Amino acid sequence: MKIVQKEIQLKPRKRGFHIITEEIMNNCTELRTINIGQLQVFIKHTSASLTINENADPSVRVDFESHFNKMIPENAPYYIHTYEGPDDMPAHIKSSVLGSSVNVPITNGKLNLGIWQGIYLCEHRDYGGSRSVVLTAFGI
């Protein structure tokens, strides 16, 4: 069994939902040597998250951002954790709703995603900066 683990820095992105599949693939070329396996992607932050969804129509990502902002608003009067800015507490909640990791099958050295699927970085802060993710690929 092959096991590869590396930590990478994603380029900084503005608030929103961003496809990072290609950036992950370019930074984990070792997965090309795995015929059958898994890739786990884990984000080391509490105000950004990961998910898998539509990779073709960018309006899906716009709708995600609009919906999450309505569902989890800024400046809610019951927030106590407010000293890092109005976008911080909602970012923590959004991150918990979506989660900090995704798993994708590896088949014949490629991510075995559906034709319309991509890995999203969900940036919940206005200026989150560069995000660290740990990539763990394993298989035969």
N, C-alpha and C positions, 0 to 999 in steps of 0.2 A: 504494500500500500504506500502511496505517495501522500505526503502531507506538506503543505506549504502555507506559511502564515506571514503576512506582511502588513505593516501599517502605512497608509498613504494619506497625503493631504489633498483634499479636493480643492479646486480653485474656488475662491470666494464667489458667492452668488447673492443676488438680491432676494428679498422675501418672495416666496412662491414655491412652485413645484417644478423641479428640473430633472430631466432625464440624464442619468449619469452612467448608463450601461457601457457606453464606449470608453469612457474615462476609466472605469473599473477594468474592462478588458485590456486596455492599453497598459495598465499598471500591474496586471497579473498574467503575464504571458505564459507562466508555468502551467496554467490550467489547460493549455493546449496539449500537454503530455498526458492528460487524464482521459481515459476512455469512458469510464463509468464512475460518477462521483457526485459531490455536492460542493457548492460554494456558499459559504456563509459570509454575509456582509453585515458588520456591526458598526454603528456610529457611536463615538465616544462623547456624546453631548446630550444635554437635557433640554435643549431648546430647538432641536432639529430632529427629524426622524427619517425613516426609510419606508417605502412601500413599493409594490409592483402594480402597474396599471397601464393604461392606454399609451402607446408610443407614437401613434400616427397623427392624430388630430390635436394640435396645441390648445384648442378651446377646452378640452377636457381638463387640462392643468389650470386654466383660468377659472373654470367652474369649481374645481376643487378649492382653490384659494378663496373664492367668493363665499362658498358654502361654509368652510371652516371659520372664516371671519365672522359670519353671521351666527353660527352655532356657538362659537367661543369668542365673544367680543372682548375688545380692549376696554379698560376703564370701568369694569363692573364694580359697583359700589361695595361689594362684599370681599373684594380682593384685599388681602393684608400685605402680601409680598409685592410691593410696588416700587421699591427704591431703585430698581434697575431699569425703570422705564415702563411705559404703558403696554409695550409689546412683550414684556418678559414673562409675566405669569400666564397669559394666554398661550405663549410658546411652550411652556412646560406642560400645560394641559394637552395641547395638540400633539406634542411629542408622545405623551403617555397613551393617547387614543390610537395613534398610528403605530407606534413601536420603534424599537431601536435596532432591529435586525430583520433581514430577509434571507431565505435559503432558496437556492436555485439549483436544479439538477445540472450536472455536466454530462454531456453525451458526445463522444468522439471529439473531445477537445474544445467543445463549444458550449455556451450556456444554452440550455434547452428551454428557452422561454417560448411562449405562444407567439404567433406571428405579429400580434398587435400589442405585445407586452414589452415594457421597459422598466428598469429600476429607477425609482425616483429618489432624489434628495428632496426632502420636504423642509425647506428653510422657513422657520417660523419667526425669526427676528428680522427687523428692518435691515440691520447691518450685522449679520452673524459672523462674517469673516470666513476664513478657511476652516473647513471641517475635517476632522481626523476620522478615518474609517479603518477597521481591521478586516482584512480579507483572509479567510481561511478556506483553502481548497484541499479536498482530500478525495482519494479514490484510487482506482487501479488503471 
